[in-house]
Amino acid sequence: MKIDAETVKKIAFLSRLNIDETIEDTKKDFNNIFAMIEQFNEVNTQNVQPLTSVNDANLVCRKDEVTSGGNAKAILANAPEQEYGYFVVPKVVDVE
């Protein structure tokens, strides 16, 4: 499958990308990706079991334990600044 410049423009429009200056480079990239996919399609995977992970490791799950909680004062004692029983942090979201 070959991708032409018009297809690249359509994909860019649908993706809301501005790639007007790099259409030819993007076209080459798409064609290289499709060539690689075609190579993958040639591989015989008839009797290969699907993998869920490349690591054959079992995750050790810890048991849920109920704790006493109520350590707010001890935790807030470590805070550089606190107010009304909460941490004071710098503003990170600017609402217009």
DSSP file (Angstrom, degrees, kcal/mol; ACC not computed):
  #  RESIDUE AA STRUCTURE BP1 BP2  ACC     N-H-->O    O-->H-N    N-H-->O    O-->H-N    TCO  KAPPA ALPHA  PHI   PSI    X-CA   Y-CA   Z-CA
    1    1 A M              0   0    0      0, 0.0     2,-0.4     0, 0.0    37,-0.1   0.000 360.0 360.0 360.0 128.3    0.0    0.0    0.0
    2    2 A K        -     0   0    0     32,-0.1     2,-0.5    33,-0.0    25,-0.0  -0.892 360.0-144.6-110.4 139.2    1.4    3.4   -1.0
    3    3 A I        -     0   0    0     -2,-0.4     2,-0.2    24,-0.2    28,-0.1  -0.867  15.7-157.8-101.6 132.0    0.3    6.6    0.6
    4    4 A D     >  -     0   0    0     -2,-0.5     4,-1.9     1,-0.1     3,-0.2  -0.543  33.6 -99.2-103.1 174.9    0.1    9.7   -1.6
    5    5 A A  H  > S+     0   0    0      1,-0.2     4,-2.3     2,-0.2     5,-0.2   0.840 120.8  56.1 -63.5 -35.3    0.3   13.4   -0.7
    6    6 A E  H  > S+     0   0    0      2,-0.2     4,-2.1     1,-0.2    -1,-0.2   0.893 107.2  49.2 -65.6 -38.8   -3.5   13.8   -0.8
    7    7 A T  H  > S+     0   0    0     -3,-0.2     4,-2.6     2,-0.2    -2,-0.2   0.900 109.9  51.5 -66.3 -39.8   -4.0   11.0    1.7
    8    8 A V  H  X S+     0   0    0     -4,-1.9     4,-2.6     1,-0.2    -2,-0.2   0.912 109.9  49.7 -61.6 -42.7   -1.4   12.6    4.0
    9    9 A K  H  X S+     0   0    0     -4,-2.3     4,-2.3     2,-0.2    -2,-0.2   0.894 111.2  49.2 -63.1 -39.9   -3.2   15.9    3.8
   10   10 A K  H  X S+     0   0    0     -4,-2.1     4,-2.7     2,-0.2    -2,-0.2   0.926 112.3  47.3 -66.2 -44.5   -6.5   14.2    4.6
   11   11 A I  H  X S+     0   0    0     -4,-2.6     4,-2.0     1,-0.2    -2,-0.2   0.904 112.4  50.6 -62.4 -41.2   -5.0   12.3    7.6
   12   12 A A  H  X>S+     0   0    0     -4,-2.6     5,-3.0     2,-0.2     4,-0.5   0.901 111.0  48.7 -63.8 -40.8   -3.4   15.6    8.8
   13   13 A F  H ><5S+     0   0    0     -4,-2.3     3,-1.0     3,-0.2    -2,-0.2   0.941 112.8  46.6 -64.2 -47.2   -6.8   17.4    8.5
   14   14 A L  H 3<5S+     0   0    0     -4,-2.7    -1,-0.2     1,-0.3    -2,-0.2   0.815 115.9  46.3 -65.3 -29.8   -8.6   14.7   10.4
   15   15 A S  H 3<5S-     0   0    0     -4,-2.0    -1,-0.3    -5,-0.2    -2,-0.2   0.471 110.3-123.7 -89.1  -3.2   -5.9   14.6   13.1
   16   16 A R  T <<5 +     0   0    0     -3,-1.0     2,-0.4    -4,-0.5    -3,-0.2   0.900  60.5 148.2  59.3  43.4   -5.9   18.4   13.3
   17   17 A L      < -     0   0    0     -5,-3.0     2,-0.9    -6,-0.1    -1,-0.2  -0.872  46.2-142.5-108.6 142.1   -2.2   18.5   12.5
   18   18 A N        +     0   0    0     -2,-0.4     3,-0.1     1,-0.1    -5,-0.0  -0.853  43.0 143.4-102.9  97.9   -0.4   21.3   10.6
   19   19 A I    >   +     0   0    0     -2,-0.9     3,-1.1     1,-0.1     4,-0.2  -0.040  17.0 131.5-124.5  30.6    2.2   19.6    8.4
   20   20 A D  G >  S+     0   0    0      1,-0.3     3,-0.6     2,-0.2    -1,-0.1   0.847  77.5  45.0 -55.1 -37.7    2.0   21.7    5.3
   21   21 A E  G 3  S+     0   0    0      1,-0.2    -1,-0.3    -3,-0.1     3,-0.2   0.687 117.5  43.6 -81.2 -16.8    5.8   22.0    5.1
   22   22 A T  G <> S+     0   0    0     -3,-1.1     4,-2.7     1,-0.1     5,-0.2   0.018  71.3 119.0-118.4  28.2    6.6   18.4    5.9
   23   23 A I  H <> S+     0   0    0     -3,-0.6     4,-2.6     1,-0.2     5,-0.2   0.920  79.3  47.8 -62.0 -44.1    4.1   16.6    3.6
   24   24 A E  H  > S+     0   0    0      2,-0.2     4,-2.1     1,-0.2    -1,-0.2   0.912 113.6  47.1 -65.1 -41.7    6.7   14.8    1.6
   25   25 A D  H  > S+     0   0    0      2,-0.2     4,-2.3     1,-0.2    -1,-0.2   0.909 113.4  48.8 -64.8 -41.1    8.7   13.7    4.7
   26   26 A T  H  X S+     0   0    0     -4,-2.7     4,-2.7     2,-0.2    -2,-0.2   0.884 108.8  53.5 -66.4 -37.9    5.4   12.5    6.3
   27   27 A K  H  X S+     0   0    0     -4,-2.6     4,-2.4    -5,-0.2   -24,-0.2   0.915 109.7  48.0 -61.9 -43.1    4.5   10.6    3.2
   28   28 A K  H  X S+     0   0    0     -4,-2.1     4,-2.3     2,-0.2    -2,-0.2   0.905 111.4  50.8 -63.3 -41.6    7.9    8.8    3.3
   29   29 A D  H  X S+     0   0    0     -4,-2.3     4,-2.4     2,-0.2    -2,-0.2   0.931 110.6  48.5 -62.4 -45.9    7.4    8.0    6.9
   30   30 A F  H  X S+     0   0    0     -4,-2.7     4,-2.6     1,-0.2    -2,-0.2   0.924 112.0  49.0 -60.0 -44.7    3.9    6.6    6.3
   31   31 A N  H  X S+     0   0    0     -4,-2.4     4,-2.1     1,-0.2    -1,-0.2   0.877 110.6  50.7 -65.2 -36.8    5.2    4.5    3.4
   32   32 A N  H  X S+     0   0    0     -4,-2.3     4,-2.0     2,-0.2    -1,-0.2   0.903 110.6  49.7 -65.4 -40.0    8.1    3.2    5.5
   33   33 A I  H  X S+     0   0    0     -4,-2.4     4,-2.2     1,-0.2    -2,-0.2   0.929 111.7  47.7 -63.9 -45.2    5.7    2.2    8.3
   34   34 A F  H  X S+     0   0    0     -4,-2.6     4,-2.2     1,-0.2    -1,-0.2   0.861 109.4  53.8 -66.0 -34.2    3.4    0.4    5.9
   35   35 A A  H  X S+     0   0    0     -4,-2.1     4,-1.7     2,-0.2    -1,-0.2   0.900 109.2  49.0 -64.3 -39.6    6.4   -1.4    4.4
   36   36 A M  H  X S+     0   0    0     -4,-2.0     4,-2.1     2,-0.2    -2,-0.2   0.904 109.9  51.1 -65.9 -40.9    7.4   -2.6    7.9
   37   37 A I  H  X S+     0   0    0     -4,-2.2     4,-2.1     1,-0.2    -2,-0.2   0.892 107.1  53.9 -63.4 -39.4    3.8   -3.8    8.6
   38   38 A E  H  X S+     0   0    0     -4,-2.2     4,-0.7     1,-0.2    -1,-0.2   0.878 107.3  51.4 -62.9 -36.8    3.8   -5.7    5.3
   39   39 A Q  H >< S+     0   0    0     -4,-1.7     3,-0.9     1,-0.2     4,-0.4   0.911 108.6  51.2 -64.6 -41.5    7.1   -7.4    6.4
   40   40 A F  H >< S+     0   0    0     -4,-2.1     3,-1.3     1,-0.2    -2,-0.2   0.868 103.7  58.7 -63.0 -35.7    5.4   -8.4    9.7
   41   41 A N  H 3< S+     0   0    0     -4,-2.1    -1,-0.2     1,-0.3    -2,-0.2   0.717  98.0  61.0 -67.2 -19.3    2.4   -9.8    7.8
   42   42 A E  T << S+     0   0    0     -3,-0.9    -1,-0.3    -4,-0.7     2,-0.2   0.638  81.3 103.1 -80.5 -14.7    4.8  -12.2    6.1
   43   43 A V  S <  S-     0   0    0     -3,-1.3     2,-0.7    -4,-0.4    -3,-0.0  -0.511  76.4-125.5 -74.1 133.8    5.9  -13.8    9.4
   44   44 A N        +     0   0    0     -2,-0.2     3,-0.1     1,-0.1    -1,-0.1  -0.701  39.3 162.5 -81.7 113.8    4.3  -17.2   10.1
   45   45 A T    >   +     0   0    0     -2,-0.7     3,-1.1     1,-0.1    -1,-0.1  -0.042  28.8 127.6-118.1  29.1    2.6  -17.1   13.5
   46   46 A Q  T 3  S+     0   0    0      1,-0.3    -1,-0.1     3,-0.0    -2,-0.0   0.904  83.0  22.4 -56.1 -50.9    0.4  -20.1   13.0
   47   47 A N  T 3  S+     0   0    0     -3,-0.1     2,-0.5     2,-0.1    -1,-0.3   0.013  93.9 118.8-110.3  27.3    1.3  -22.0   16.2
   48   48 A V    <   -     0   0    0     -3,-1.1     3,-0.0     3,-0.0    -3,-0.0  -0.827  59.2-135.1 -98.4 126.5    2.5  -19.1   18.3
   49   49 A Q        -     0   0    0     -2,-0.5    -2,-0.1     1,-0.1     2,-0.0  -0.577  29.1-107.5 -77.5 139.5    0.6  -18.4   21.5
   50   50 A P        -     0   0    0      0, 0.0     2,-0.3     0, 0.0    -1,-0.1  -0.362  32.1-132.6 -67.0 146.6   -0.1  -14.8   22.1
   51   51 A L        -     0   0    0      1,-0.1     3,-0.1    -3,-0.0    -3,-0.0  -0.765  20.1-170.1 -99.1 144.1    1.9  -13.1   24.9
   52   52 A T  S    S-     0   0    0      1,-0.4     2,-0.3    -2,-0.3    -1,-0.1   0.632  83.3  -2.0 -97.2 -21.5    0.4  -10.9   27.6
   53   53 A S        -     0   0    0      1,-0.1    -1,-0.4     0, 0.0     0, 0.0  -0.966  57.9-131.5-161.9 150.4    3.9   -9.8   28.6
   54   54 A V  S    S+     0   0    0     -2,-0.3     2,-0.5    -3,-0.1    -1,-0.1   0.665  94.1  77.1 -79.1 -15.8    7.5  -10.5   27.6
   55   55 A N  S    S-     0   0    0      2,-0.1     2,-1.3     1,-0.0    -3,-0.1  -0.833  72.4-150.9 -96.2 127.9    8.3  -11.0   31.3
   56   56 A D        +     0   0    0     -2,-0.5     2,-0.4     2,-0.0    -2,-0.0  -0.585  51.0 130.8 -95.3  72.5    7.2  -14.3   32.8
   57   57 A A        -     0   0    0     -2,-1.3     2,-0.5     0, 0.0    -2,-0.1  -0.964  52.2-136.7-129.0 141.5    6.8  -13.0   36.3
   58   58 A N        -     0   0    0     -2,-0.4     2,-0.4     1,-0.0    -2,-0.0  -0.819  25.0-126.5 -94.5 134.2    4.0  -13.3   38.8
   59   59 A L        -     0   0    0     -2,-0.5     2,-0.7     1,-0.0    -1,-0.0  -0.640  17.2-134.6 -80.2 133.1    3.0  -10.2   40.6
   60   60 A V        -     0   0    0     -2,-0.4     2,-0.4     0, 0.0    -1,-0.0  -0.791  20.1-154.9 -89.1 119.0    3.0  -10.6   44.3
   61   61 A C        -     0   0    0     -2,-0.7     2,-0.2     1,-0.0    -2,-0.0  -0.785   8.5-136.1 -96.1 134.7   -0.2   -9.0   45.7
   62   62 A R        -     0   0    0     -2,-0.4     2,-0.3     1,-0.1     3,-0.0  -0.567  25.8-105.0 -86.2 154.2   -0.1   -7.8   49.3
   63   63 A K        -     0   0    0     -2,-0.2     2,-0.3     1,-0.1    -1,-0.1  -0.580  35.4-113.0 -76.9 136.7   -3.0   -8.4   51.6
   64   64 A D        -     0   0    0     -2,-0.3     2,-0.4     1,-0.0    -1,-0.1  -0.548  38.6-170.2 -69.6 130.1   -5.3   -5.5   52.3
   65   65 A E        -     0   0    0     -2,-0.3     2,-0.4    -3,-0.0    -3,-0.0  -0.979  21.1-129.1-126.8 137.2   -5.0   -4.4   55.9
   66   66 A V        -     0   0    0     -2,-0.4     2,-0.2     2,-0.0    -2,-0.0  -0.703  29.5-164.4 -82.1 129.6   -7.1   -2.0   57.8
   67   67 A T        -     0   0    0     -2,-0.4    -1,-0.0     1,-0.1     0, 0.0  -0.667  31.5-112.0-110.1 169.6   -5.0    0.6   59.6
   68   68 A S        -     0   0    0     -2,-0.2    -1,-0.1     1,-0.2    -2,-0.0   0.792  48.3-176.3 -72.1 -27.0   -5.9    2.9   62.4
   69   69 A G        +     0   0    0      1,-0.1    -1,-0.2     2,-0.1    -3,-0.0  -0.253  41.4 114.1  62.6-154.7   -5.6    6.0   60.2
   70   70 A G        +     0   0    0      1,-0.1     3,-0.3     2,-0.0     4,-0.1   0.785  36.3 127.9  64.1  28.5   -6.0    9.3   61.9
   71   71 A N     >  +     0   0    0      1,-0.2     4,-2.6     2,-0.1     5,-0.2   0.086  26.0 119.4-100.3  22.6   -2.4   10.4   61.4
   72   72 A A  H  > S+     0   0    0      1,-0.2     4,-3.0     2,-0.2     5,-0.2   0.891  74.1  49.1 -58.8 -42.9   -3.3   13.7   59.9
   73   73 A K  H  > S+     0   0    0     -3,-0.3     4,-1.2     1,-0.2    -1,-0.2   0.912 113.0  47.1 -64.9 -41.3   -1.5   15.8   62.6
   74   74 A A  H  4 S+     0   0    0      2,-0.2     4,-0.4     1,-0.2    -2,-0.2   0.888 115.3  46.2 -66.6 -38.8    1.7   13.7   62.4
   75   75 A I  H >< S+     0   0    0     -4,-2.6     3,-1.4     1,-0.2     4,-0.3   0.928 111.7  50.0 -69.9 -44.8    1.7   13.9   58.6
   76   76 A L  H >< S+     0   0    0     -4,-3.0     3,-1.2     1,-0.3    -1,-0.2   0.724  95.5  73.1 -67.6 -20.2    1.0   17.6   58.5
   77   77 A A  T 3< S+     0   0    0     -4,-1.2    -1,-0.3     1,-0.3    -2,-0.2   0.776  96.0  51.9 -63.3 -24.5    3.8   18.2   61.0
   78   78 A N  T <  S+     0   0    0     -3,-1.4    -1,-0.3    -4,-0.4    -2,-0.2   0.566  87.4 105.8 -85.8 -10.5    6.2   17.4   58.1
   79   79 A A    <   -     0   0    0     -3,-1.2     3,-0.1    -4,-0.3    -3,-0.0  -0.489  67.5-142.9 -75.7 137.3    4.6   20.0   55.8
   80   80 A P  S    S+     0   0    0      0, 0.0     2,-0.3     0, 0.0    -1,-0.1   0.819  90.1  12.5 -66.4 -28.7    6.5   23.2   55.1
   81   81 A E  S    S+     0   0    0      7,-0.2     7,-2.0     2,-0.0     2,-0.3  -0.983  71.1 173.1-150.1 137.5    3.1   25.1   55.1
   82   82 A Q  E     -A   87   0A   0     -2,-0.3     2,-0.3     5,-0.2     5,-0.2  -0.977   7.4-173.8-142.9 155.0   -0.4   24.1   56.2
   83   83 A E  E >  S-A   86   0A   0      3,-2.4     3,-1.5    -2,-0.3    -2,-0.0  -0.956  71.0  -6.9-152.7 131.6   -3.7   25.7   56.6
   84   84 A Y  T 3  S-     0   0    0     -2,-0.3     3,-0.1     1,-0.3    -1,-0.0   0.799 129.0 -53.5  54.9  33.7   -7.1   24.4   58.0
   85   85 A G  T 3  S+     0   0    0      1,-0.3     2,-0.3    -9,-0.0    -1,-0.3   0.668 118.7 102.9  79.6  16.3   -5.7   20.9   58.3
   86   86 A Y  E <  S-A   83   0A   0     -3,-1.5    -3,-2.4   -10,-0.0    -1,-0.3  -0.904  77.2-101.2-128.3 156.7   -4.5   20.8   54.6
   87   87 A F  E     -A   82   0A   0     -2,-0.3     2,-0.6    -5,-0.2    -5,-0.2  -0.523  32.1-135.8 -69.5 142.6   -1.2   21.1   52.8
   88   88 A V        +     0   0    0     -7,-2.0    -7,-0.2    -2,-0.2    -1,-0.0  -0.922  32.8 172.5-101.3 122.6   -0.6   24.5   51.1
   89   89 A V        -     0   0    0     -2,-0.6     3,-0.1     1,-0.0     2,-0.0  -0.879  37.2 -90.7-127.5 158.5    0.8   24.0   47.6
   90   90 A P        -     0   0    0      0, 0.0     2,-0.2     0, 0.0    -1,-0.0  -0.346  51.7 -96.1 -66.3 150.4    1.5   26.5   44.8
   91   91 A K        +     0   0    0      1,-0.1     3,-0.1    -2,-0.0     0, 0.0  -0.490  43.4 175.2 -66.7 131.2   -1.3   27.0   42.3
   92   92 A V        +     0   0    0     -2,-0.2     2,-0.5     1,-0.2    -1,-0.1   0.555  59.5  62.5-116.2 -13.3   -0.8   24.8   39.3
   93   93 A V        -     0   0    0      2,-0.0     2,-0.7     0, 0.0    -1,-0.2  -0.965  64.8-156.7-118.8 128.6   -4.0   25.4   37.2
   94   94 A D        -     0   0    0     -2,-0.5     2,-0.5    -3,-0.1    -3,-0.0  -0.905   9.7-160.3-105.8 112.0   -4.7   28.9   35.8
   95   95 A V              0   0    0     -2,-0.7    -2,-0.0     1,-0.1     0, 0.0  -0.797 360.0 360.0 -95.5 128.5   -8.4   29.4   35.2
   96   96 A E              0   0    0     -2,-0.5    -1,-0.1     0, 0.0    -2,-0.0   0.424 360.0 360.0 -98.7 360.0   -9.3   32.2   32.8
